[in-house]
Amino acid sequence: MDISPILKPFKISNKLELQNRIVLAPLDMQNALSDGRVSQRAITFHRGRSRDVGLDVVGSAYVSQDGKPGKHSLSVSRDADIPGLTKLAATIHGDGSKAILQLVHAGRMTTKATTDTPIVAPSAVAAGYGDFPKPTALDEDGINRIIKDFLSATDRAYKAGFDGVELHGASSFLLQQFLSPMSNHRRDQFGVNLVGRLRFATILVTKLVKLAKSLSPNFVVGYRLSPEEHQAEGISLSDTIGLAAVLSHLGIDYLSLSLKNYKQSAFVLPEVTNVVKMFSKVVHCPIITVGGINSVDTLTDALNQADLAGVASALIDDPNWVKKLGL
Ligand SMILES: Cc1cc2nc3c(=O)[nH]c(=O)nc-3n(C[C@H](O)[C@H](O)[C@H](O)COP(=O)(O)O)c2cc1C
């Protein structure tokens, strides 16, 4: 088996040179201070874990107070967050890795006890699972405010020294809620059909790509999505394939697929035996895969299908996991 691709440097969109093709997948370890600032525990978590990977994607930094996913999630919602984030980016860079900040708004997947604000979402529909309240439907002013919050957060990530941002469009958070017919019952331009359900992401990515270019020609914009929802009335693979094609056209620098297993087949379309290969046919940017990558064999196999291999559990359990592969 040829294992050399794992340790080969890789350039994302001619912008960001990675020392190898392993990515520390985004992780919300609930280790920020209760007001969202970076803690020493967060620095310690990333120090060492980023040393042997090409890219460290810092998970779930919330862009608005009402989009805070958990009590100890990381904040990028205020200028006061910049000094701590600067330390975190410098720690990752000091390890020789590149640093991306994942931006999130939780939408209906949070509680007032966490945010201390009303809970907002595309429609006033509670999630069918978990202990989450019925949210208030966003009006257009609310939607525009959250788009602005994502842009301000990007500006802060840049000021803190991150090499780029990744939009968290997976795990049933706000971006996915706009896309999903289960959570988006709107009858205005942000709903009704697939074009409407894609509109929030389309407007946001268009503005974000423009902002990123104005900050630095090398500032990277990525997008992470969950390819499907399990419920019949949820997001289908054809929805997310359409989204990926649009995102690629709008100029994202990479697509990250949130998968349980890097070689999973589609839930709904049994003829789609490899989800990653399906996406690679419609996008012109690198793809990060993830899910169950825990050995040289799985890394090598994953990198035959995608450009970069995300690793979460193995690196949570052991910061020295890459070293121990004996590559
Ligand atoms: C504790 C924990 C926290 C996670 N937090 C995030 C997150 O903030 N953002 C995200 O996109 N995915 C998150 N994930 C998903 C991982 O990035 C990854 O996709 C998943 O764990 C599968 O990879 P693995 O098999 O290597 O663990 C999290 C996973 C775990 C276990």
The ligand as a Tripos MOL2 file, in Angstrom:
@<TRIPOS>MOLECULE
LIG
   31    33     1     0     0
SMALL
NO_CHARGES

@<TRIPOS>ATOM
      1 C1        -16.8830   15.6500   21.2200 C.3       1 LIG1
      2 C2        -17.1700   15.9730   19.7770 C.ar      1 LIG1
      3 C3        -17.4030   17.2760   19.4130 C.ar      1 LIG1
      4 C4        -17.6720   17.6030   18.0590 C.ar      1 LIG1
      5 N1        -17.8370   18.9100   17.7190 N.ar      1 LIG1
      6 C5        -18.0140   19.2400   16.3990 C.ar      1 LIG1
      7 C6        -18.1010   20.5970   16.0110 C.ar      1 LIG1
      8 O1        -17.9980   21.5280   16.8070 O.2       1 LIG1
      9 N2        -18.2900   20.8570   14.6940 N.ar      1 LIG1
     10 C7        -18.4200   19.8740   13.7420 C.ar      1 LIG1
     11 O2        -18.5800   20.1700   12.5570 O.2       1 LIG1
     12 N3        -18.3270   18.5660   14.1080 N.ar      1 LIG1
     13 C8        -18.1090   18.2380   15.3910 C.ar      1 LIG1
     14 N4        -17.9350   16.9180   15.7350 N.ar      1 LIG1
     15 C9        -17.8980   15.8680   14.6680 C.3       1 LIG1
     16 C10       -16.4380   15.5530   14.2800 C.3       1 LIG1
     17 O3        -15.8150   16.6650   13.6500 O.3       1 LIG1
     18 C11       -16.3350   14.3450   13.3150 C.3       1 LIG1
     19 O4        -17.0230   14.6520   12.1290 O.3       1 LIG1
     20 C12       -16.9230   13.0620   13.9100 C.3       1 LIG1
     21 O5        -16.5020   12.8760   15.2560 O.3       1 LIG1
     22 C13       -16.5070   11.8380   13.0830 C.3       1 LIG1
     23 O6        -15.1080   11.6900   13.0540 O.3       1 LIG1
     24 P1        -14.3700   10.5130   13.9160 P.3       1 LIG1
     25 O7        -14.9360    9.2230   13.4570 O.co2     1 LIG1
     26 O8        -12.9010   10.6700   13.6150 O.co2     1 LIG1
     27 O9        -14.6750   10.7840   15.3580 O.co2     1 LIG1
     28 C14       -17.6970   16.5810   17.0770 C.ar      1 LIG1
     29 C15       -17.4590   15.2490   17.4680 C.ar      1 LIG1
     30 C16       -17.1850   14.9370   18.7870 C.ar      1 LIG1
     31 C17       -16.9130   13.5090   19.1550 C.3       1 LIG1
@<TRIPOS>BOND
     1     1     2 1
     2     2     3 ar
     3     2    30 ar
     4     3     4 ar
     5     4     5 ar
     6     4    28 ar
     7     5     6 ar
     8     6     7 ar
     9     6    13 1
    10     7     8 2
    11     7     9 ar
    12     9    10 ar
    13    10    11 2
    14    10    12 ar
    15    12    13 ar
    16    13    14 ar
    17    14    15 1
    18    14    28 ar
    19    15    16 1
    20    16    17 1
    21    16    18 1
    22    18    19 1
    23    18    20 1
    24    20    21 1
    25    20    22 1
    26    22    23 1
    27    23    24 1
    28    24    25 2
    29    24    26 1
    30    24    27 1
    31    28    29 ar
    32    29    30 ar
    33    30    31 1
@<TRIPOS>SUBSTRUCTURE
     1 LIG1         1 GROUP 0 **** ****
